[in-house]
Amino acid sequence: MREADLEVKVRNWCKKNGWKRKKMSSPGSKGTLDDYFLKDGRHVWIELKVRKNTPSKLQWLEIRDIRLHGGESYWCNSLEQVAAILNNEGDDVLEELLPPQEEWML
């Protein structure tokens, strides 16, 4: 699956489940996470990757910075992972379902 295919699945899921999703880009600011989600006052940043790809060093630093400022930030490689986060499935489910979120700088 290409990253663009995953983005379409996530976009469609968000529309069906009442989430505002913004595809992010920040010219001149490398490391910006792919997507911003908003619903009922909850703000979530997610970096989408496919296959064995993982966030870049700058993206890991951005994930860390968002968390240090009290925000939610993750990286995912499937729609099921995104849905679990946005559905607030709980730490035990997320720990089992998500790829490793802790990198050397977190």
N, C-alpha and C positions, 0 to 999 in steps of 0.2 A: 504494500500500500504506500502511496505517496503522501507526503505531508498535506498536500492540497486536498486529497480525498478525506483524510481525517478531519481537516478543518470544515469541510462540507457536512460531515456527520455531526460534528459538534455544533455547528451553526443550526442545523435542523433540529437537533435535540433541544437546544436552548429556546428556539421559537415555540416548540411544543410544551415546554415546561416553564415558560414565563420568565426566563432569564434574559436580561439585556447583555449582549455580547458585543464587544468592540475589538476588531482586529487592530492591533497597535503597530505603529511604526514611528520612529523618532529619528529623522534624519540628523546626522551629526552626533547621535548618542547611541553608540553600540552597546549591546547587552540588554536592550529593552525586551521584555517578555512578550510572547506572541499575542496573548488574549487577555482582555479585562472583562470580568463578569460582575453584574450588579443585579441584586434582587432583595427587596425587603430590608434595605440598609446594609446588606452584606456585600463587601467588596473583595473579589478574589482575582489574583493574577495567576495565569498558567502558561508555561512554556510547553508547546507541543513538539514532540519528536517522534520519529518513526524508526522502525528497525532497531538497530543497536546504537543509534545516535544518542548522545547525551548533551546536556547544556554545555555551552562554551564556558571558559573561565569567567568571562564578563557576565554571562547570564547567571552563573552560580553566585557571583558577587551581588547581582541585582536581587536574586531570590533572598539572599542573606540580608541585604539592606532593607527590603520590604518587611521581612520578619522582624528585624530589629526595631522597626518603626511601628510595630504592632499590627501589621497587615498579614494577610494570608497569601502565600505564594508557593507554587508547586511546579513540578514538571511531570508530564504524562505522555504515554505513548499509545493510549487507546481511549475510545469513547467511554468504556465502562469505568475507567479510572476517573475521567472528568465528571461523569455522572455521580460517582460515589462521593467525590469531594463536594460537588454542588448540592447533593442531597444530604450532606452532613451525616454520612453513614456511621461515623464514630472511629476513634483511633485504632481499634482492633481490626476493623474491616480495612481501613486505609493502609495500615501497616502490612497487611497480607496482600493487598491488591496493587499498591503503588510500587513503581520502581524505587530503588534506594534514593531517598531525598537528602540524605546527609552526605555531603562531599567534604573534602579536606578543609574547606574554609567555613563550613557552617558550624 
